[in-house]
Amino acid sequence: MSKQSVILELIRTHICYTPRVFQRINKKLAVNLSEVEIKDLVNHILIQPDEIKRCGKNYYIRSRKARIELTVNAGNYRLITASKYTEVDGF
């Protein structure tokens, strides 16, 4: 099992949410999803992300298909936000 696979499995297993993160995600993605729908979206991205990168205290997980980048705290696996991105944003 690769290091990225281990990290991804840890994130999948331990990801947690604050009540405020749901509002933040709806605002940043310009959507109006329920908590359940946001969790489903996050889980879908975590099944097979295109890129995972650690920068400082966070993991950045990208899905090209969804055009969404998840930001997850590397210490406690708390979802911080989800953002739209384009290929020119770099990584």
C-alpha positions in Angstrom: 0.0 0.0 0.0 1.5 3.4 -1.0 1.9 6.3 1.4 -0.9 8.2 -0.4 -3.2 5.3 -0.1 -2.6 5.1 3.7 -3.1 8.9 4.1 -6.3 8.7 2.0 -7.7 5.8 4.1 -6.9 7.7 7.3 -8.8 10.8 6.0 -11.7 8.7 4.8 -11.9 6.9 8.2 -11.5 9.9 10.4 -12.9 12.9 8.5 -15.0 15.1 10.7 -17.2 18.2 10.2 -18.0 21.3 12.2 -21.5 22.8 12.0 -20.0 25.9 10.4 -18.2 24.0 7.6 -21.5 23.2 5.9 -22.3 26.9 5.6 -18.8 27.7 4.3 -18.9 25.0 1.6 -22.3 26.1 0.4 -21.0 29.7 0.2 -17.7 28.9 -1.5 -19.3 26.5 -4.0 -22.3 28.7 -4.6 -24.7 25.9 -3.8 -27.4 25.1 -1.3 -26.8 21.5 -0.2 -27.9 19.8 3.0 -25.4 18.4 5.4 -26.1 14.9 4.1 -25.5 16.0 0.5 -22.3 17.7 1.4 -21.0 14.6 3.2 -22.0 12.5 0.1 -20.1 14.9 -2.1 -17.0 14.7 0.1 -17.1 10.9 0.3 -17.5 10.7 -3.5 -14.4 12.9 -3.9 -12.5 10.8 -1.3 -13.2 7.5 -3.1 -10.8 8.3 -6.0 -9.2 11.8 -5.9 -6.9 12.9 -8.7 -4.4 14.6 -6.4 -3.5 14.7 -2.8 -0.9 17.1 -1.5 0.2 18.1 2.0 1.2 21.7 2.5 1.9 22.8 6.0 -0.8 21.6 8.4 -3.4 20.8 5.7 -4.1 18.2 3.0 -5.4 19.4 -0.3 -7.5 16.8 -2.2 -8.6 17.5 -5.7 -11.2 16.0 -8.0 -10.8 17.1 -11.6 -14.2 15.7 -12.5 -16.0 17.6 -9.8 -13.6 20.6 -10.1 -13.5 20.7 -6.3 -10.5 20.9 -3.9 -11.1 19.8 -0.3 -8.9 21.2 2.4 -8.5 18.9 5.4 -6.6 19.5 8.6 -3.7 17.0 8.7 -3.7 16.8 12.5 -7.3 16.0 13.2 -8.8 15.3 9.8 -11.4 18.0 10.1 -12.8 19.3 6.8 -11.9 23.0 6.6 -13.5 23.9 3.3 -14.2 22.9 -0.3 -13.3 25.2 -3.2 -13.8 25.4 -6.9 -10.7 25.3 -8.9 -9.5 25.3 -12.5 -6.5 23.6 -14.1 -4.6 26.9 -14.2 -4.7 27.2 -10.4 -1.7 24.9 -10.3 -0.9 22.4 -7.5 
